[in-house]
C-alpha cells in the first residue's frame, strides 16, 4: 500500500482537531500552548504534503520545504517568548489556570 496525499491530510486533520479540542477544553496555560504548537505542526505537515505531491516535470517540488524551515524558526522563537510570558504570569499570579489569569495588570 502506497501513501497518498489523502493519508497525510487525514493525519494532519486529526492532529489539528486534537490541538483545537485541547485549546477549547483545557484550562491549563501550558497545555493550551502545547496544543497550539500541535496545530502549527499539523499545518506544517499539510504544507509539506502538498509540496511533496506537487510534481513539476516528474519531480517533487520542494519549494515549500524551504518555507517550512522558516516556519520552524519562527515557531522556536514563539516558544521562547510564549514560555517566558507563561513563567512571568505564573510568578505574578501563582497559577497557570486561564480563568484566574484574566487581566494584563499586576
C-alpha positions in Angstrom: 0.0 0.0 0.0 1.4 3.4 -1.0 0.9 6.5 1.0 -1.1 9.1 -0.8 -1.9 12.7 -0.2 -5.2 11.7 1.5 -3.3 9.8 4.2 -1.2 12.8 5.0 -4.2 15.1 5.0 -6.1 12.8 7.3 -3.2 12.7 9.8 -2.8 16.4 9.6 -6.6 17.0 10.1 -6.6 14.6 13.1 -3.6 16.4 14.7 -5.2 19.8 14.1 -8.6 18.6 15.6 -6.8 17.2 18.7 -5.0 20.5 19.1 -8.2 22.6 18.6 -10.0 20.4 21.1 -7.2 20.9 23.6 -7.3 24.7 23.2 -11.0 24.8 23.6 -11.4 22.3 26.5 -8.3 22.7 28.7 -7.7 25.4 31.2 -4.0 25.0 31.9 -2.0 27.6 30.1 0.9 25.2 29.3 -1.5 22.6 27.9 -3.1 25.2 25.7 0.3 26.3 24.5 1.3 22.7 23.6 -2.0 22.3 21.7 -1.3 25.5 19.7 2.1 24.0 18.8 0.4 20.8 17.8 -1.9 22.8 15.5 1.1 24.5 14.0 2.8 21.1 13.4 -0.4 19.9 11.6 -0.3 22.9 9.3 3.4 22.3 8.6 2.6 18.6 7.7 -0.1 19.8 5.3 2.3 22.2 3.7 5.0 19.6 3.2 2.4 17.0 1.9 1.1 19.4 -0.7 4.7 20.3 -1.7 5.7 16.6 -1.9 2.8 15.6 -4.1 3.1 18.6 -6.5 5.1 17.2 -9.3 7.0 19.5 -11.7 8.5 17.8 -14.7 8.1 14.4 -12.9 10.0 15.5 -9.8 8.5 16.7 -6.5 8.6 20.5 -5.9 10.5 21.1 -2.7 9.8 24.9 -2.5 7.5 24.5 0.5 10.3 22.6 2.4 12.3 25.8 2.4 9.4 27.7 3.7 9.0 25.1 6.4 12.4 25.8 7.8 11.5 29.5 8.2 8.2 28.5 9.9 10.1 26.2 12.3 12.5 29.0 13.1 9.7 31.4 13.9 7.9 28.7 15.9 11.1 28.2 18.0 11.2 32.0 18.7 7.5 31.8 19.5 8.1 29.1 22.0 10.8 31.0 23.8 8.6 34.2 24.1 5.5 32.2 25.0 7.2 30.3 27.7 8.7 33.5 29.1 5.2 35.0 29.3 3.8 31.9 31.0 6.6 32.0 33.5 6.1 35.7 34.2 2.3 35.1 34.7 3.0 32.2 37.0 5.4 34.3 39.1 2.9 37.1 39.5 -0.4 35.2 39.7 1.0 31.9 41.1 -1.3 29.9 38.8 -1.5 28.7 35.2 -5.3 28.5 35.1 -6.6 30.7 32.3 -9.8 31.5 34.2 -7.8 33.1 37.0 -5.4 35.0 34.7 -7.9 37.4 33.1 -6.1 40.7 33.3 -2.8 42.0 32.0 -2.3 44.3 35.0 -0.3 43.3 38.1 
